[in-house]
Structure formats: C-alpha cells, structure tokens
Amino acid sequence: MPPPADIVKVAIEWPGANAQLIEMDQKRPLASIIREVCDGWSLSGSEQFALRYADGPQLYITEQSRGDIKNGTILRLAISPARAARQLLERIQSHGIDARLEALKELAKLSADPTFAAEFINMEGIGTLARLVESGTHFGEMLAFTLTAFLELMDHGIVSWDMISLSFIKQIAGYVNQPMVDVSILQRSLAILESMVLNSHSLYHRVAQEITVGQLIGHLSNQEIQTYAIALINALFLKAPEDRRQEMASTLAQKHLRSIILNHVIRGNRPIKAEMAHQLYVLQVLTFNLLEERMMTKMDPNDQAQRDIIFELRRIAFDGDTDPTGTEKRKAMYTKDYKMLGFTNHLNPAMDFTQTPPGMLALDNMLYLARVHQDTYIRIVLENSSREDKHECPFGRCAIELTRMLCEILQVGELPNEGCNDYHPMFFTHDRAWEEFFCVCIQLLNKTWKEMRATAEDFNKVMQVVREQITRALAMKPSSIDQLKNKLRGLSYSEILRLRQSERMSQDDFQSPPIIELRERIQPEILELIKQQRLNRLCEGSCFRKLGNRRRQEKFWFCRLSLNHKVLHYGDLEESPQGEVPFELLSDKIPVSDIKSVLTGKDCPHMKEKSALKQNKEVLELAFSVLYDPDETLNFVAPNKYEYCIWTDGLCALLGREMGSDLTRSDLDTLISMEMKLRLLDLENITIPEAPPPVPKEPSSYNFTYNYS
C-alpha cells in the first residue's frame, strides 16, 4: 500500500552522528519536526536550528518551500538562518584576517538563499558589507567574496538599489578603471554596476559619470570578463536618455567597438556561450533602435534641405541631363524624372516619405546607395526607366517598402527580449551594416522582380517573395555581407518556388473519397509514431536555462522522463551538459500520476513575474508549466520552438491528451503524405496478369523509423 500523499521519507544528517531516517508528515508544523529531530540527537534549543538540503544549493527549508521535498531527499540539520546571519555578521567584523576570510566565503555562499538573505539584511548586513568595500582595506579573495555576497543579497530585491552611496559607487568604479585588478573582482564589480544602471534611474547618472565607454572597451580583450563588460555597455546604452544615445553610439564607433567585438569575441578562439550571444543580440537591437527616430520621422514637403536630398537622387541618376529653361518645362522634366525614379507621387515625391514607418529612413537608405554604390544605383534606375513593356521595377516605391520590411524583420524600435540570443555576426563586420544590408536587398528585389517578370500589379507578390528570400538567408547566419550575397544568390525565385513546393503539402491530389479514407486509416498509426518519438525525446531529456535577474550568471537545470514513463526527473546543473544526464544526478522527481495539467504561455506562473527586459510574445511562446499535486508547478522556458513543441506534445501524450502543436500538425501532414505516396506507388507497380486475374492483395504498409532532429 503506498504511503499517504502528505508523508515523505527523508534522511536527515548531523555532523558526527548517524543519519535519522524519518517519515515527515507535511501537515505537521516544521518547528515540531525540527524539535523531534533535535531530541533524537539530544540537542537543546530546537528553535535555534533549521533544515537545509544536503545537496545542490543547500537552501533552507521553510513552511512555504517544504512542499518541494520529495521522497528520498537528504536533508541536513543546521543552525537557523537568523542565528547564522548573526554569527557571520560578527565574524566578518572581527580582527582576525583568517576568521574574516572564512566568514565572507561562507556568506557569499549563503547569500543566495532568500531566507538567510532576509535575516542578514534585517540586521543591516548590507550596510556592513558596503562599509567594508568603501574602506578600501580589502583585497584579493576577501574583496571578491565581499562583492559576491553583496551582489547576491541585492539580487533578492529586498532593498532598493537607490540606498547605495556615492562613495561605494566610486570605489566599485575604481576597481573597473584600475589596470591591474584580479579577474574575479572585475567580474563582480562590472556586474554590480550593471545592476545599478538597470535598477535605478538615479544611479545610472552616477555610474555614467564614473565609467567611460573607452575604459569598458579596453576590457573586451580579456576573455574572462568580455561578457560582463558588454553587459554593462548594453545597460548604459539601454538606460541612456534619448538625446544621449546617438552621442554614445558615436563614441562607440570612434573607439572601434564593432571591430574589437568582431576580432576578440565573434572571431575569438572560444565558442560563444549563451550569455555572450544574448549580450551581442542586445547590442545589435540597441544599435538598430538608433534608426527608430528617422523611421518615425515624416518628411516635411516644405523643408528645402529634405527636398534637396530628392534632387540629389535625381541628379545622380540623370547627371547628363541639363535643366531646360522655363519653369513649366523644368517642372515637366522633373515630373518625368521622378516617374522614372519610381516614385508614386510624380509631382511631389516628398509625399512618398510622409508615412511612418519607414519615414525618412527610406530616403537615407536611397541616398546612401546613390552616393556609396553609385554605379549600382544608376544601373537599377536606368535599366527600369528605359523599359517599355510594363515590367519596370519602380525603384522609389520598392526602396520605401523594402525599408519598412527590413525594419519589421529586424524589429527596429522593439526592446530586447529576455530569452533571445538571435544575433547576426555579419552586422558586426561593417560600420554601416544597416545601409549595406539595404543595398544588398534592393539589388535582390530588382533581380527577383525581373525573374518573376512582374508588373505593378504584382508588387505585393514580389515583396512577399523577397521577404522570404531575406528571412531564409538570415536564418543561415551568414558571417559577412559577402556571404549574405552568396546565400541570396542561391535563393532565386525558382528556388523559392521549389522550396515552397517541397515544404507545402499539396492537398489537390488527396481529395478523392478513396484517398480521404486511406488518410483516415493511416492517421492513427502515424499519430502513435509521433507520440512515441515525443516520449523518446522526453526520455533523453533537455537542458533548460533558469531565468533570473542576472542572466550573466548562467544557471541550468535538466529534466528527463524515466524509461518506464512513470516519473519526471529533474535537477540543477553547474553548466550546460554535453549529452545525456544520468538519472542519478537529477535529485528531484515528480510522479507522472501526480501531474494534473500542462499550462502554456501567459497562464504560466513564471510568466506573470516582471522582468528587467521586455517579457514579450517571443518569451511567452516558449513558456510552459507542469501543474502537479498538491498545487505545485514546475516551470519551463524552452530554448527554442522545437523543444517547446516536443515537450508540450510529450507531456500531453503522457496525460492521454491531444498533441496540438504546430510541429505535430506539420509532422502528421508530412508523414501521412509520405506513407500515402509510398502506398500509391506500391499500387502503381502491381502487374496484373492477362487471365485469370488473382484476387489483389492489399498493399503492405511501409515501415519506417521517424527520427525528427
């Protein structure tokens, strides 16, 4: 007979004594259980003790967190959080250097525990640590442990960052600005400054006064602190007032930040980890967001300086033409030229730039093409303006719509997403990467227009094809602008049609009643095949990253299904694993029989929490939670859409519910189509004798192994 749901069997350790094996009644007060355990070892003053996990982070167990204890968990009796905080506070203020070092080392470890942190902070512990830093008397390991403890305590959000003093900021900034400082101290100092900037508007200004971008760029050659330095640069960039961002961008350009990142990070001799990839993505987004002002600025038809840019486009394209005398003749010639340039409004092309987005950004792109790639610009304009067959590609209209499209693809004006690592190396290979990207894409558009033999009525169709060409090329992560050109050359219009046909299930051949009947007969076995594949992937397991307030401290956990499909095993990891993680290393587990439901998206508890960055649709689409008895949840954020579909489908299959992800629908269509074609092919290959024909056998089912990778 299984034990009651409220009873968990655990082992409790105490130094120098045999472990106690007890059945913990989760309905009993925790203080009562601790008293009983202390009595077992003849320890008095049970109120001075608490229970902690023996493995992993060794967190304290509270009435709120005790529901996480599973059968077979090893616990440890320890002094209570309040008592530990009091003792450590006394020891870190002692005169003995060795005793103080050991106390700070233990404090750095315990500060990650929210229960201990609350007690230590209530005893003015953060103020004590701040004074130790401000004194400037701590160095080496002692200072590193002090900064670690300070950062961990502040990260709990119990106290505001606004309470930090200016002298503390100056001291931390001093460590960053010093040429010879221990790496561990530099890492923690940069992390503290980043948290100050992200969490306090007033501290941003103070930090910005103490730290220069040039000093931070100098740290990018050190691989141990690159991520921390870029994270602080991003934080300063993100929180800078609008009028300061362009100035900061100019400074970054003058200091050659892009080339330094390209040579020391992207092309460095170390693989780029997830946190560095995220910081590069954030920098990419913030850089492109500088275009937002121009993107949302309408052209003023009465502004002569802006109108002169359009005149410049006309002059470069038709340089050999001389202006006729007379206002009417000149106006007629200009109208003709603007029509050949492909503007929608031939009389006043300035009106084409009054819609936002893309606003003036489109005109900026066109002028860059005309000035920097003049031969390409003239060729595109002239070869289309001289056509008489209605297949001319309207350069002006295309450039404006293309600019809008590129803004959408690269999400110009959007805040960075917390869980995204989608940076593009090629944008770090050129100082004018945005403009060069446009120049490549406008040539692609002109080429595709000709391949499609498009007319003005086909404009939207051409733009759809071009969008697909660009997004497919970007998905290949070209490492340079030249490599992007090569990728796009391989994505001609005919290739896009071929790819579409191979990816899209044509339903036209499968609508007759016999075929529909065959499809319905095949579907259950294909669904079972997909179900088994999903469950097999759950048995292999996946690594998930813990989302916290400080992404630079990468924390991972792993989850996998037992081979008999009865238990979900999970546990924390120090680093991202290479391959499968054994069940023995996963300390926690949930019986599948206890799982009540699977939540997704905004219904997940962890998606209702606030984030320092934008918690938008992209993150919500990767979030899911397992709800299990008694009213507990295990929260996930999948690393990508594929893993999300695999896990949500697999969990639904475990619970006997329908697998409804896009991936399952796609797999179902693809596999049914494959099986039907094979069966129909089998039928076509049957040779029927002249006489007498035997009773035809039913075609045998094609057996295949489905391995979606």
N, C-alpha and C positions, 0 to 999 in steps of 0.2 A: 504493500500500500504506500503510495507516495506521501511524503511529508506535507503538512499544511502549507499553503502558499505564503503564510506570514512567518514561516520558520526557515532560517538559512543556517547551514552548517559551516562554521568557520574555525580557523585556528588562530589563537592569539599568543604572541611571543612577548617575552620579557627577558632582558639580558641576564644570563647566568641561571635561568630557570627553564624547566621543561615547559613546552608549549601546552596551553589549555585548548582542548577540543570541545567546543560548546555548540549548542543549538540556540541561536539567537532569535528570540521572539521579537519581531519587528513592531509588535503592538506595545511592548514594554517600554517605559522611558529609558533613554540611553544612560542616564545617570544611574539608574537601578542596575543595569547590566554592568557598567563600569565598577560599581560598588561590589558586585558579586565576583568579578574578575580579581579585584584587589584583595578581597577576602581569601581567594584561592591561593594567593602568594603572601598572605599576612601583611599586606601593605595598608597602612593607615592613611587617612586623609584622601579618600577617593575623589573628593571634589577638586583635588589638585592634579588629577590625571585625565587623560582623554585617549581615544582610539585613533590610530592612523593606519593607512595602508602600509604594508611592509614593502611592497614593490612599486615601481613606476615613480610618479611624482611624490608619493608618500603623503598625500593630503590628509588633513584632519577630517574625521567623520563627525557630522553634525546631525541634528534631528532632520534638517532639510535634505541632507545628502545621503542619509543612511539607506534610502531605497535603492541606491546603486550597488549595494553589497550583494554579491552572488554566492551561491553555494561553492565551497572550496576556496574561498578567499582567505588569504593570510593577512591578519591584522597585527598591529603592534601596540602595546600599551606604552604611552608616552606622557610626559608632563603636559599639562593643559596649555592651550595657546596663550592664555593670559600670563601664566607662570613662565613659559618660555620667553615671551616678549619682555617681561620684567627682568629676567636673568640676563638676556642678551643685551638689553639696554644698559644694564650695569657694567657688563663685561667690556662693551665697546668704549666705555668711558674710563676704563681702568688704565693704570700707568704701565702695566706690563705689556710690552710690544707683542710677545708671542700669544698671550691670552687675548689681546685685542684682535690680532690677525685671525685666530681660530673663531672668535665670536663673529667677526664680519663675514667669514667664509660660511658659517652656518646660517647667518642672517640672510645672505644672498640666496641660499637655497630655500629657506623657509618663506621668504617674502612672496614667492609665487602662490602661496596658499592664501586664499581670501579670508579665511577665519583668523589665521595668525596676523595677516596684514591689518585687519580691522583693529585687533588688540594693540598692535605695535603703534599704529597711527594714533589711537586714542591716548597713548602715553607720550604723545609729542615726539615720537621716534623720528619722523621725517625731518623735523626741525633740528634734531641732534645730528642726523647724517649731513644735512645741509651745512651746519656749522663746521663739521669735520672737513668738508670739502673747502669751504671758504677760508679755513685756517691755512691751507696750503702746506700743511705739515705731513700729509700722507702721500706716499709714492708707491710705485710698483704694484704688487699684488694687493696690498692693503687698500690702495685707492681704487683698484679695479673692482674689488668686492664691494666697496662702499657705493660706487656708482651703479653696480649691478643691482644691489639691494634697493637703492633709491628709485631706479627706473622701474623695477618690479612693483614696488609699493605704489608709485604714482599711476601705474598702468591699471590698477583696480578701479580708478575713477572715484575713490572715496573722498579725496580732497581736490580742490581746484588747482590747476597749474598757475593761476594768477597769484598764488601766495608766494611764488618764487621771488627771491630778492635779486636786485641788480648785481650785487657783488657775487652771488652764486653764478649768474649768467656769465659775468666777466671771467670768473675762474674756469668754468667749463669751456668757454670760447678760447681761453688761453691755452688749454691743452690741445685744441684743434689747430691753433696757429703756431704752436711750437714745432720746430723742425725735428726734434728727436724725442718722441714720446712712444711709450710702449703701445703695441697694436691693440691690446685688449682695452686700454684706457681710451684710445682714439675711437674705437668702435662704440663704446658706451657713451662717450661724450657726444659723438655725432648723433647717436640715437636719442639722447636726451634733448638735444637742440631741435631735432626733427619733431619730437612730441610737443615741445614748447610751441613751435610755429603752428602745428596743426590744431592744437587745442586751445590757443589763446591769441586773440587778435592783438592785444597789447604787447604780449611777449614777442610776436612777430617783429614788430618795430624795433624792439630792444636787440633781438638776435641779429636782425638785418644790419644794425649799426656796428655790431661786434665782429661779424663774419663777412668776408668778401668772397664773391664767387671765385675770384682768382685763387684764393687760398684753398677752396674746396677742389677746384680743378687739379691743383697740384697733388692731391691725394689719389687721383684716379690711376696713377701708375702703380700703386700698391694694391695687389690683387686681394689682400686680406680686408681692405676697407673700401673697395670700389663701390660696393652696393650701398653702404652707409652714406658715402659722400654724394652719390647720385640721388639717394632718397632725400637728403637734406636740400640739395639743389631743387628737386621737384617740389618739396614742401614750400620753399621760399617763392618759387615760381607760382605755385597754386594759390598762395595766400597774398601775393603782392597786389596792391591796388591796380586798377585798370591802367592808370597813367604810368605806372612803374614797370609794367610787364614788357612793353616794347623796349624800354631802356635796358632792362635786364637781358632781353634777348640779344640786343646789340652788343652788350658786354660779353655775353657767352660766345657770340660769333667772333669778337675780337680776340678772345682768349683761346680760340680754336677748340672749343668743347667738342664739336662734332667729330673732328679728325682724331682727337685724343680718345674719345669713346670708341671710334671705329678701330683704331690701332691697338689700344690697350684692353678693350673689353670684347667687342664683337669678333675681332680677328686675333684675340689673345690666345694663349696656349692652354687655356682652361675651358671646359664646356660651360655654357651659360646656364646657371640654375634658375629655378622657377622665380625666385625673388628678384634676381637681376633682370630676368625677362620682363617681369611686371614693371620694374622701375624704368626700363627702356621704353616700354609701352606708354607709361605715364608721361615720360618726357616727350615722346612722339606726339601724343594727344595734346599736351600743353603747347607744344610748338605750333601745331596746326591750328590750335584755337586762337593764335595771334591773327589768323586770317579772318576771324569772325567779324571784326569791326568793318572791314572792307566788304565782306559778304553781305552784311546787313545795311550797307550804305547805298542809298539810291542816288542815281546820277541827277544832278541839277541841270536841266536843259539850258538854264540861263548862265551857268558858270562857264566863263570863257576858257579857263585853264583846263577844265574837263573836256570841253568841246575840242580843244586843241589836240587832245590825245586821239580823237577820232580823225581829225585832219591829218595827224601823223600817220595813222594806219593807211589812209588813202594815199598820202604822198609816197610812202614806201612801196605800196603795191603798184602805183601807176606813175612812177617817177619821171618817165619820159614824156608824159603829157603836160603840155603847157596850158595854163589857165586862159580861157578866152576873155576878150574884153567884153564888158557889158554885164550888168547884174543878172539879167534874165538868162543869158547864155551860160554864165558861170553856174547859176543855180540849177539849170537843166543838166549840165555836165556833172555836177556834184551828185544830183539825184541818180543819174545813170551809174556813176561810180559806186555809190552806196548800194545800189541794187546788185552790182557785180560783186561787191564785198559780202553779199549775202545777208544784209540787214533786213529785218521785217518791215521797219518803217523807213522807206527810202527818202522821204522828205526830211525827216528829223530823226536820224538813227540814235540820238541821245535817249529817245523814249524807250529804246530796247533795253536800256540798263536801269529802268526805274522799278523793276520788280525784284524783290528780295525774298530769299536768296536767288541768284548769286550776286546781284547788285554790281558794285564797282570792281569786285574781284574778277569778274569775267573780262572786263576791259583791261585790267592789269595783266592777266594771262595773255591776252591777244597782243598787247604792246610788247611783252617780253618775247613772244615768238617772233614778232616782226623785227625787233631790234637784234636779238641774240641769234636767232636762226632765220636770218633774212631770206636766204635762198629757198628754204622750205616754205616759208610764209608766201613768198611771191609765186612759187610753183603751185601751191594749193589754190591760191586766189585766181591766178591766170588760167590754169587748166580747166577750172569750173566756169569762169566768166566767159570763156570763149565757146562753150558748148551751145549747140542749138537744138538739142534733142530732148530737152526737158529732164535730163538726167544729171544736171549740175547739182553739186553739193553746196548748199548755202553756208559759206564759212562763218559769217557772223552769227546766224541763228544756231548753228552747230556748236560754236565755241561757247556761247552763253549756256546752252542746255548741257553741254559736257561739263562745264564748271559746276553747275548745280549738281550734276550726277556725282562728280568726284567728291564734292562736299558731303553728299549723303553716304557714299561708300566709306569715306574716312572719318565720318561723324564729326565734322568740323563744328565746333561750338558745344559739343557734349562734354560733360565731365568724365574723367577716367572711371572705369568700372573696377570695383574692388577685386574681382576674381579673374581679371583678364591679363593675359601675357602676350597678346597678339601684336607684337612689334614687327616692323618690316626693315630688315637690315639695309635695303637699298636707300632708304630715306636718310641714312647716316653717311652716305657716300658722296653727297653733293651739297654745297652751301645753299643752292637754290633748288632743293629737291622737289618742292611743290610745283614750281614753274616747269622744271624739266619733265616731271611726270605728266603735266598737262600737254607739253609739246609732243611727247611720245603718243599720248592718247588721241590728240587731234589728228595726227597722221594716220593712226589706226582707223579712226572714224572715216576719214576720207577714203582710205583703202577699202574698208568694208562697204561703204556707200557704192563704190564702183563695182565691187564683187556682187552686190545684190541688184545692180542696175536699178537703183532706187530713184523714185521721183519725189516731189514734195509731199505727195500723199502718203509716202512710205516712211516719213520722218520718224514717227514713234516706233515703228518696227525696227528701223536701223538702230535707234538709241537702245532698244532692248537687247539687240544682239551685241552691241558694243559694251553695254553694262556686263553682260555675261562673259565676254572676252576678257574684260579687265578683272572681274572678280575671280575668274578661273586662274588667270595669270598671277594675281596677288596671292592666291591660295598656295601657289608653288613656292612662295617665299624667295623670289629672285634676290640675289645678293648685291646686285648693282643695276643701274639704269640700263646698261647694255644687255645684261641678262634678261631684264624685263622685255626689251625689244625682241630678243630671241624667242622668249616664251610666247609673245604675241604673234610673231611670225608663224608659229606652229598652230595658232588658233584662228585660222582663216574662217570665212563664213561657211565654206563647205565642211570644214572640220567641226564647227559648232553644230551644224545640221546632223552630222554623223554621230556626234556625242549625244545630242538630244534624242536621236532615234534609238541609240543603244541603251539610254537610261530610261526612256519613257516607254511604258507598256502601251502598245497599240491595242486598243480594245475592239478595233473593227473586225479582226479575224476571229473573234471569240464571242460572237453574239447569237449564233445559231443555237436552237434548243439542245441538240446533242452535245455541243461544246459546253454550254452552260451546265448541263447535267454532269458532264465529266469533271468540270471545275468544282462543282459542289461535292462530288465524290472524293476528289483529291484533297480538298481543303483541310479536313480533319487530320489527316496523316502529316500534312506539311506543318500545320499548327503544332502538332505534337513534336515534330522535329525541331521547330524553332524553340518550343518550350524547353526541350532537353538541352539545346545549345545554351539557352539563357541560364539554366540551372548549373550547367557545367562551368560557365564563366563565373557564377557566384561561388562555386566550389574552389575555383582557382583564386578568387579574391581580388580586391583592388585596394590601392592606396589612396587615401583622401587627405587633403591638407586642412588643418584646423584654421578657421578664420578668427583672428584675434585683432586687437587694436594695433599691434605692431607686426606687420607682415614680415619684416626683415628677420624676425626670429621664427624660422620655418619649423613648424611642428606638424608631424604627420601621424596618422593612425591608419590601421589596416583592418579590413573586415572581410571575412570569407564564410561561406556556408559549409557545414560539416558534410562529409561524403554521403551520410545517410539522410541528408536534407532535414535534419531534426533540430539543429542548433546553429545560430549565428554566432561566430566567434569574432571578437574584435579586441583591439588593444593599441596603446600608444607606441610609436617608434621614434628613435632618435633622429633618423634620417630616412629619406625616401629609399625603399628597398629595391634591390636589383633582383627581380624574380619573385618566386612564391615565398610566403612567410609561413613557417611551420605553425601548427595549431598550438604547440607548447609555448610559443612566445606571445600568444594572444590571451591575456589574463581574464578578459571579461566575456560573457556569453549570454545569449537570450534564447530560451527555447522557442522554436517556431510556433508551438502551441499557444504561447503567451501573446503572440502578435495579433493585435486587433484590427489594425488598418495601416495603410500607407498614405501619408499626406504629401502633397506636392505644392511647389510654388509659394504663393503668399499665405497659404494655410499653415505652412511650417512655422513652428515656434521661433526658430532662429532667424527667420526672415522678417520677423516683426521687430527685431532689435535694430537700433540705429547704427550706422557705420560712418567713419570719418570721410569716406569717399561715397560716391553715388551708388546706392543699392538699387540698380535698375533692372530692367526686364532681362538682361543677359544673365545676371546672377540668379534671379528668380527662376529662370528656366532650367537651372541646374540643381535646384534645391529639392530635397525630399526628406521625409522623416518617417521612421518606423514607430508607431504607437503601440505600446505593449503594456500588459498588466504589471503593476497597478497604476495606470495613468502616467506612465513614463514614456519618454521619447528618446530615440537615438537619431541624431540629426546629421545629415549628409549635405555636402555640396560637391557634386561630381566634377571631375577635372575637365570633362568635355561632354558634348551632347550624346556621343555614342555610349559612354559609360553610364550616363543618366538613363538612357533607354534600356540598356542591358539590365541595370539594377532595378528600375521600377517594373519592368516586364517580369524579371525573375521573381521579385517579391510578390507580384500579383499572381504569378503561376504557383508559388508556394502556398498562397492563401486560396487557391482554387478560383481566382477571379480572372476576368478577361484581360489579355495583354493588349493595351490600346495605344502604344507609342507609334510615332511616325515610322520608326525603324522597323517595327513589326509589320506594319501595313506594307511598307516597301519590300521587305524580305518575303512576305507572303505572296505579293504580286509576282516578284521575280522568280521565286521557286516554283510557284504554280505554273507560270508561263514556261519555265524550263521543262518541267515534267510533262506538261501537255504537248509541247513541241516534240519531245522525245517519243511520247506515246503515238502522236500522229505520224511521226516519221517512221515509227515501227509499223504502223498500219500501211503506209505507202509502200514499204519494202516487202509486203506479203505478196508472194507469187501465187496466183490462183490457177490450178491445172485446168485443162480444157474440159475433161469429163472423167468421172463424175466428181464434182467439187466436194471436198470433205467439209464437215461442219467446222467453220473457222473458230480458232481458239481466241479467247480474249487476250489482247496484248498484255504481256507481262509488265509489271511496274518496274520502272528503272530505279535501281537502288543507288543512292549517292550519299556521301558524307558532307554535311553542311558545316563549314568552318569559317565563320564570319570574323575576319580580323580587322 
